[in-house]
Amino acid sequence: MNAKKIARITTKSLIAVVSLAVLAVTAGGWWTYRTATTNLATDDVIVPETPDAPQASTGDSPTPVRKPPQDTTILLVGLDSRTDAQGNPLPRNVLDALQAGNSTGEQNTDTMMVIHVPADPTKKAFAISLPRDSYVDIAGGFGKHKLNSAYARAKNAAAGQGEKESTTAGRRNLIATINQLTGLHIDHYAEINLFGFSEITNAVGGVPVCLNNPVKDSYSGANFPAGPQTLQGIDALKFVRQRHGLTNGDLDRVRRQQAFLAGLANRMFSAGTLTDPSRISDLVSALTKAVVLDKGWDLMSFAQQLGDLTGDKIQFTTIPTGRINLATPSDGSAVEVNPNQVRAFVQNLLDPPAAPPVQRQPDADAAGKIIVNQERVQRIANVEPINAGAIPCVD
């Protein structure tokens, strides 16, 4: 597989993180790749499954969905952290630009996305967004809370073990929580912090996005006109962080993040980012400041595993949710989630059911009254999944 093909499939799958693997196979890229991976922050967060103790099995939860080992499932996390990848506090001027408050802010996970790459080249890869306010069972015996607190709760509980150890505990608990919610087994972990996200968008020369309507939000600082535009740096971060002023709050923000990743993939490929030495240098610098990967992830092998995967075979979607204003005992308003529905949804993505026959005319009863298929109506009412080969307009 040549370098151009590797670049295409990689940038349309895991964007900036896996672009490190691209560097390993592009002309003159090996030295840069080795330098980057040597300086990249890693953590031992993937706990191997055992026959007696699968990661995702808790309480009365069903046995988790498991695909063959060659399938790869990655948890991509955007951390609302006021530190860099090495744990150093961000400078005051950076925090002010990010409108991120104090450097001692909580390390909640703002963005969580599970990316599943199948071994079978005939099947589509998918990226499932997990809204941060989803009200779920938190692993580790912490009870039912918002999903974005799984990391911080375990980290705080292990604070006496030291900063490094407690951070590892937080990441492992988030992984375990998502394992049990989705029924998937997380094979790899990639985490990016606030400042690093903005730096990566600078490195690629900005990301194309499109808004259906103009927005102005004092909380995130988002202030953008309607229509297509290119964002980078702090503005890009404001775009993906906004949730106030959006009709569906966190769910609309998830949609924004999916569209942004599709735009980032498009930018990196169409603009020749991975064939531009200066862009590569800037990207590697941003990655080493911002990204944490699980220890032992062989990015080179992963790039080769992607085979013939292309952008039109990658689908962005969101777990099924209920009420977006669910009242909770201690966490305020949350997003309602049914774990059984989530696992069934994931199973359908792994093994899509056969398409039903197309009905040319609506069904009717004996009196000629049209019978409404409520499930179909609901599917039509929901937003369509975002395809990685396009840059959709979003709210």
ZIMOHU-V548135 format. One record per pair of residues at least 4 apart in sequence whose ideal C-beta (glycine too) atoms are under 7 Angstrom apart, sorted by the first residue. I is the first residue (numbers start at 1). GAP is how many residues later the second one is. D is the distance in Angstrom with one decimal. If there is no record, write none. Layout:
[[I:GAP:D] [I:GAP:D]]
//
This chain:
[[1:4:5.2] [1:5:5.8] [1:303:7.0] [3:4:6.3] [3:22:5.4] [3:23:4.4] [3:24:6.5] [4:4:6.6] [5:4:6.5] [6:4:5.8] [6:16:5.6] [6:19:5.2] [6:297:5.6] [7:4:6.1] [7:15:5.1] [7:19:7.0] [7:262:7.0] [7:267:4.6] [8:4:6.6] [8:261:6.0] [9:4:6.3] [9:297:4.7] [9:300:4.9] [9:301:6.3] [10:8:4.8] [10:9:6.1] [10:11:6.0] [10:12:4.8] [10:293:5.4] [10:296:6.6] [11:4:6.3] [11:8:6.2] [11:254:5.3] [11:257:4.3] [11:258:4.9] [11:263:6.6] [12:253:4.6] [12:257:6.7] [12:298:6.6] [12:299:3.8] [12:302:6.0] [12:376:5.1] [13:5:6.1] [13:104:6.5] [13:112:6.5] [13:293:6.1] [13:296:6.2] [13:301:6.3] [14:4:3.7] [14:60:6.6] [14:101:6.3] [15:246:6.0] [15:249:5.3] [15:250:5.7] [15:253:7.0] [16:184:5.0] [16:267:6.6] [16:271:6.3] [17:173:4.6] [17:274:6.0] [18:281:6.2] [18:284:6.6] [18:285:6.4] [19:4:6.8] [19:255:6.1] [19:264:6.4] [20:13:6.1] [20:16:5.5] [20:17:6.5] [20:267:6.5] [20:279:5.2] [21:278:3.8] [21:279:5.4] [21:281:6.0] [21:282:3.6] [22:4:6.0] [22:252:5.3] [22:281:6.5] [23:6:3.9] [23:9:5.0] [23:10:3.9] [23:13:6.7] [23:257:6.4] [24:5:6.2] [24:6:5.9] [24:9:4.0] [24:276:4.8] [25:4:6.8] [25:278:6.9] [26:248:6.6] [29:4:5.6] [30:4:6.3] [31:4:6.3] [32:4:6.2] [32:248:6.2] [32:252:5.9] [33:4:6.3] [34:4:6.2] [35:4:6.5] [36:4:6.0] [36:248:4.4] [36:251:6.3] [36:252:6.0] [39:249:4.4] [40:247:6.8] [40:248:5.6] [40:251:6.5] [40:253:6.3] [41:44:4.1] [41:45:6.0] [41:250:7.0] [41:251:4.6] [42:250:6.7] [42:251:5.3] [42:252:6.7] [42:253:4.4] [43:125:5.5] [43:128:6.2] [43:249:5.8] [43:251:6.5] [43:252:6.1] [44:124:6.5] [44:251:4.4] [45:123:6.1] [45:126:4.3] [45:127:5.3] [45:130:6.3] [45:144:5.1] [45:249:5.1] [46:141:6.9] [46:142:7.0] [46:143:6.5] [46:248:4.9] [47:8:6.3] [47:125:6.2] [49:5:5.0] [49:6:5.5] [49:136:6.4] [54:10:6.0] [55:121:5.7] [55:124:4.6] [55:130:6.1] [56:8:3.5] [56:123:3.6] [56:124:4.6] [56:127:6.1] [56:129:6.4] [57:4:6.1] [57:6:6.5] [57:7:6.3] [58:81:6.6] [58:122:5.0] [61:119:5.6] [62:281:6.9] [64:115:6.5] [64:119:4.4] [64:120:6.9] [64:121:6.4] [65:118:4.0] [65:119:6.2] [65:278:6.7] [65:281:6.3] [65:282:5.6] [65:285:6.4] [66:119:6.1] [67:4:4.0] [67:283:6.2] [68:51:6.1] [70:49:3.9] [71:45:6.9] [71:46:7.0] [71:47:5.4] [71:48:5.2] [72:45:4.6] [72:115:5.2] [72:116:6.7] [72:230:6.6] [72:233:6.6] [73:41:6.3] [73:43:4.9] [73:111:5.1] [73:112:6.4] [73:113:5.6] [73:114:5.1] [74:41:4.5] [74:113:6.7] [74:114:4.6] [74:116:6.2] [75:37:7.0] [75:39:5.8] [75:100:6.0] [75:103:6.1] [75:111:4.7] [75:114:5.2] [76:37:4.6] [76:39:5.9] [76:114:5.1] [77:32:5.3] [77:34:6.7] [77:35:5.7] [77:114:4.5] [78:32:5.0] [78:33:3.1] [78:114:5.7] [78:119:6.6] [79:28:6.0] [79:30:5.8] [79:112:5.6] [79:113:7.0] [79:114:5.2] [80:27:6.7] [80:28:4.8] [80:29:7.0] [80:30:4.4] [80:114:6.5] [81:26:5.0] [81:112:4.5] [81:113:6.3] [82:7:6.3] [82:8:5.4] [82:13:6.2] [82:18:5.9] [82:20:6.9] [82:21:4.3] [82:22:7.0] [82:23:4.9] [83:4:5.2] [83:5:5.9] [83:6:5.5] [83:7:6.4] [83:110:6.8] [84:4:5.1] [84:6:6.5] [84:109:6.4] [84:111:6.7] [84:205:5.5] [84:206:7.0] [85:108:6.5] [85:111:6.7] [85:204:6.0] [85:205:5.6] [85:206:6.1] [85:207:5.3] [87:76:6.4] [89:14:4.1] [90:4:4.5] [90:5:5.5] [90:13:6.1] [90:105:5.5] [92:4:6.3] [93:4:6.5] [94:4:6.3] [94:101:5.7] [95:5:4.8] [95:6:6.9] [95:8:6.2] [97:137:5.1] [98:96:5.6] [98:97:6.7] [98:136:6.4] [98:139:6.4] [99:121:6.8] [99:122:4.9] [100:5:6.7] [100:94:6.0] [101:4:5.0] [106:46:5.4] [107:44:6.2] [107:45:5.4] [107:48:6.5] [108:40:4.6] [108:41:6.4] [108:43:7.0] [108:44:5.6] [109:23:6.5] [109:39:4.8] [109:42:5.1] [109:65:6.3] [110:22:5.9] [110:38:6.8] [110:131:6.9] [111:146:5.7] [112:18:4.2] [112:20:6.8] [112:35:6.8] [112:66:6.9] [113:14:5.4] [113:15:6.7] [113:16:5.2] [113:17:7.0] [114:14:4.7] [114:16:6.8] [114:64:6.5] [114:68:6.2] [114:70:6.3] [115:12:4.7] [116:9:6.2] [116:10:5.4] [116:68:6.9] [117:8:4.8] [117:189:6.5] [117:192:6.8] [118:5:4.2] [118:7:6.3] [121:186:5.1] [121:187:5.2] [124:189:4.8] [124:190:6.9] [124:191:5.6] [125:184:5.9] [125:188:6.0] [125:189:4.8] [126:189:4.9] [126:191:6.4] [126:223:5.1] [127:187:6.8] [127:189:4.8] [128:189:5.8] [128:190:6.8] [128:191:5.9] [129:125:4.3] [129:128:6.7] [129:129:6.1] [129:189:4.5] [130:4:6.1] [130:17:6.0] [130:48:6.6] [130:189:5.9] [131:119:4.7] [131:120:5.9] [131:123:5.5] [131:187:7.0] [131:190:6.5] [131:204:5.0] [132:14:6.8] [132:15:6.1] [132:16:3.8] [132:118:6.0] [133:13:5.1] [133:15:6.9] [133:117:4.8] [133:201:5.0] [133:202:4.6] [134:12:6.8] [134:13:4.3] [134:187:7.0] [134:201:5.0] [134:203:4.6] [135:9:6.4] [135:11:6.2] [135:191:5.7] [135:193:6.0] [135:199:3.9] [135:200:6.4] [135:201:6.3] [135:202:6.0] [136:8:6.8] [136:11:5.2] [136:41:6.8] [136:45:5.4] [136:201:5.6] [136:203:6.9] [137:7:5.5] [137:43:6.9] [138:4:4.0] [138:5:6.4] [138:7:5.2] [138:11:6.8] [138:12:4.9] [138:15:6.2] [138:39:5.4] [139:11:6.7] [139:34:5.4] [139:37:3.7] [139:38:4.3] [139:41:6.1] [140:14:5.3] [140:33:4.8] [140:36:7.0] [142:11:4.8] [145:4:5.0] [145:186:5.5] [146:185:5.2] [146:188:5.5] [147:30:6.8] [149:4:5.3] [150:4:6.7] [150:23:5.3] [150:24:4.5] [150:27:4.2] [151:4:6.1] [151:19:4.2] [151:20:6.5] [151:22:6.7] [151:23:4.4] [152:4:6.0] [152:18:6.4] [153:4:6.3] [154:4:6.3] [154:15:4.8] [154:16:4.8] [154:19:3.3] [155:11:4.8] [155:12:5.9] [155:14:6.0] [155:15:3.2] [158:7:6.2] [158:8:4.0] [158:11:3.9] [159:7:5.1] [161:4:3.9] [161:5:5.5] [162:4:6.5] [163:4:6.2] [164:4:6.6] [165:4:6.5] [166:4:6.6] [167:4:6.6] [168:4:6.2] [169:4:6.3] [170:4:6.6] [171:4:6.5] [171:18:6.5] [172:4:6.3] [173:4:6.3] [174:4:6.5] [175:4:6.2] [175:11:4.9] [175:14:6.4] [176:4:6.5] [177:4:6.3] [178:4:5.9] [178:8:6.4] [179:5:6.6] [179:6:6.0] [179:7:5.9] [181:158:5.8] [181:161:5.8] [182:160:6.0] [182:161:6.6] [182:164:5.0] [183:160:4.1] [183:163:5.7] [184:162:6.2] [188:106:5.4] [188:109:5.1] [189:104:6.7] [189:105:4.2] [190:101:6.5] [190:103:5.5] [191:100:6.9] [191:101:4.3] [192:4:5.2] [192:5:5.5] [192:98:5.2] [192:99:5.4] [193:97:5.5] [194:43:6.5] [195:4:6.3] [195:95:6.8] [196:4:6.3] [196:90:6.1] [196:93:5.5] [196:94:1.7] [196:95:6.5] [197:4:6.9] [197:40:5.7] [197:93:6.8] [198:4:6.7] [198:35:4.8] [198:36:5.4] [198:38:6.0] [198:39:4.7] [199:4:6.4] [199:87:3.9] [199:90:6.4] [199:91:6.1] [200:4:6.8] [200:83:6.8] [200:86:4.6] [200:90:6.6] [201:5:6.4] [201:6:5.4] [201:31:4.3] [201:32:6.1] [201:35:4.1] [202:30:5.3] [202:31:5.1] [203:76:6.4] [203:79:3.8] [203:80:4.2] [203:83:4.7] [204:60:6.9] [204:63:5.5] [204:64:5.5] [204:69:5.0] [204:75:6.6] [204:79:6.7] [205:66:6.2] [206:24:4.2] [206:25:6.1] [206:26:3.7] [206:61:7.0] [207:23:6.6] [207:24:5.8] [207:25:6.6] [207:29:5.9] [207:53:6.2] [207:56:4.7] [207:57:4.8] [207:60:5.3] [208:20:6.5] [208:22:5.2] [208:55:4.7] [208:58:6.5] [208:59:6.0] [208:183:5.4] [209:20:6.2] [209:22:5.8] [209:30:6.2] [209:50:6.4] [209:51:6.1] [209:54:5.3] [210:17:6.5] [210:18:4.5] [210:181:6.0] [210:182:6.8] [210:183:3.9] [211:4:6.4] [211:13:5.9] [211:15:5.2] [211:16:6.6] [211:182:6.5] [211:183:6.7] [212:14:6.5] [212:181:5.1] [212:182:6.6] [212:183:5.3] [213:13:5.2] [213:182:6.5] [214:10:6.6] [214:11:5.0] [214:12:4.8] [215:7:5.3] [215:9:5.4] [215:27:6.6] [215:30:6.6] [216:7:4.9] [217:5:4.4] [217:25:4.9] [217:27:5.4] [217:28:4.8] [219:25:4.5] [220:18:5.0] [220:21:4.6] [220:22:4.2] [220:24:7.0] [221:17:4.8] [222:16:4.3] [222:17:6.1] [222:20:4.2] [224:5:6.6] [224:15:6.8] [225:4:6.9] [231:4:4.6] [231:5:4.3] [231:8:5.4] [232:4:5.3] [234:4:6.4] [235:4:6.5] [236:4:6.9] [237:4:5.9] [238:4:6.4] [239:17:6.5] [239:21:6.5] [240:16:5.7] [240:17:5.0] [240:20:5.3] [242:4:6.7] [242:11:6.4] [243:6:5.1] [243:7:5.4] [243:9:6.9] [243:10:4.2] [246:6:3.8] [246:7:6.5] [246:149:6.2] [247:5:6.2] [247:148:6.8] [248:4:4.4] [248:76:6.0] [249:75:6.0] [250:4:6.5] [250:85:6.1] [251:4:6.8] [251:67:6.9] [251:70:6.7] [251:73:6.2] [252:4:6.6] [252:143:5.4] [253:4:6.5] [254:4:6.6] [254:64:5.4] [255:4:6.5] [255:128:6.6] [255:139:5.2] [256:4:6.2] [256:138:5.6] [257:4:6.6] [258:4:6.6] [258:58:3.9] [258:128:4.6] [259:4:6.4] [259:127:5.9] [259:133:5.3] [259:135:4.7] [260:4:6.2] [261:4:6.5] [261:55:7.0] [262:4:6.5] [262:54:6.7] [262:124:5.6] [262:126:5.2] [262:128:6.3] [262:129:6.0] [263:4:6.2] [263:128:4.8] [264:4:6.4] [265:4:6.4] [265:46:6.4] [265:123:5.5] [266:4:5.7] [266:125:5.7] [267:4:5.4] [267:6:6.9] [268:5:4.3] [268:6:6.4] [272:4:5.8] [273:6:4.7] [274:6:6.5] [276:4:6.5] [277:4:6.4] [278:4:6.5] [279:4:6.1] [280:4:6.3] [281:4:6.4] [282:4:6.4] [283:4:6.2] [284:4:6.4] [285:4:6.7] [286:4:5.8] [287:4:4.9] [293:4:5.1] [298:4:6.4] [299:4:6.4] [300:4:6.8] [301:4:6.2] [309:4:5.6] [311:77:4.3] [311:78:3.8] [312:75:6.2] [312:77:4.5] [314:74:3.9] [315:70:4.8] [315:72:6.2] [316:69:5.9] [316:70:4.1] [316:72:6.8] [317:68:4.3] [319:18:6.8] [319:23:4.9] [319:26:6.2] [320:21:4.9] [320:22:6.4] [320:25:5.3] [321:14:5.2] [321:15:6.2] [321:16:5.8] [322:14:3.3] [322:15:7.0] [322:16:6.7] [323:13:4.3] [324:11:5.4] [325:8:4.9] [326:7:6.7] [326:8:4.8] [326:9:6.6] [326:10:4.2] [327:6:6.5] [328:4:6.4] [328:6:5.0] [337:5:6.3] [338:4:6.8] [339:4:6.3] [340:4:6.4] [341:4:6.1] [342:4:6.5] [343:4:6.3] [344:4:6.5] [345:4:6.8] [346:4:6.4] [347:4:6.4] [348:4:6.1] [348:5:6.4] [359:4:7.0] [362:8:4.8] [363:8:4.5] [364:4:5.3] [364:5:6.2] [364:6:5.5] [364:7:6.3] [365:4:5.2] [365:6:6.0] [372:5:6.3] [373:4:6.6] [374:4:6.3] [375:4:6.6] [376:4:6.5] [377:4:6.2] [378:4:6.5] [386:6:5.6]]
//
